[in-house]
Amino acid sequence: MKNKLLLIVLDGVPWRNWPLFGNLEGWVESGEARKWKMRAVLPSTSASCYASIHTGVAPAVHGVTGNDNVFRVDMPDIFSETRKAGGVTGAVTHSYWSEFFNRAPFDPVMDLEYDEPDNATINHGRFHTMTGYNLINQATPADADLFATLTMLTQRFGIDYGILHTCTLDSMGHRFCHECQEMDQAIFHLDEKLAQYITRWCRDGYEVIVTADHGQNERGHHGGNSETQRDFALYYFGAAEGVEEDILLDQRQLAPTILNLLGAEIPETMKGDVFLGG
């Protein structure tokens, strides 16, 4: 592979909340990272966005219309194309990602943790289901544990492309909405823990993208077509040249851009413009 890259997806963080990430904003201010605004596909529902992030097409094309419609997506994706290029893939995410891009239905006994170096699109997976999730019970793993788990995969298996996905902030937004101390503190602590690992990943030779899957409105809702529900930030730590930072990016551009950075072939189904690396 031309490069190694880690994609960090912080679920459900609207554009308005990213200035609260003091470490991320500090790296932008010092010139060590770049920041863009990106707009999610429609519906701006979690599962639909997950599938679009990796296939580079809209939900109307890949067919994942919402969280109750989860299946093995039959389209080229970042994992499959990285594998074709000889790369090793890893994921520390919600179980939906395993179902979309490896196998479905998800079997917790078999699929919470697997290492399949030869016969899988996701070679090394560590997944969580959030079983029992509701507005009172978040059922989310600790972010620091997820960051450590991804780092373990990089060190133990030398993955070329890895994704980490955490629902902590999405769950906090659904429960408390956004103008509250609870959300301020959740972002503050996640930013602090994430910053320690970004430094480590960059030192270990990885390019890093930190972004969201969608936003949330003032009532903690997403799925529809408003800027608060759809727009979020994307931060890039790496050496590639990028488009001007005042350009609004489309979520469907992320998959071809990541494959371009990795040095893998971009399939014909991914029609979004590459915004990093030319």
Buried (B, 14 or more C-beta within 10 A) or exposed (E): BEBBBBBBBBBBBBBBBBEBBBBBBEBBEEEEBBBBBBBBBBBBBBBBBBBBBBBBBBBEBBBBBEBEEBEEBEBBBBBBBBBEBEBBBBBBBBBBBBBBBBBBEBEEEEBBEBEEEEEBBBBBBBBBBBEEBEEEEBEBBEBBEBBBBBBBBBEEBEBBBBBBBBBBBBBBBBBBBBEEEEBBEBBEEBBBBBBBBBBBBBEEEBBBBBBBBBBBBEEBBBBEEBEBBBBBBBBBBBEBEBBEEEEEBBBBBBBBBBBBBBBBEBBEBBEBEBBBBE
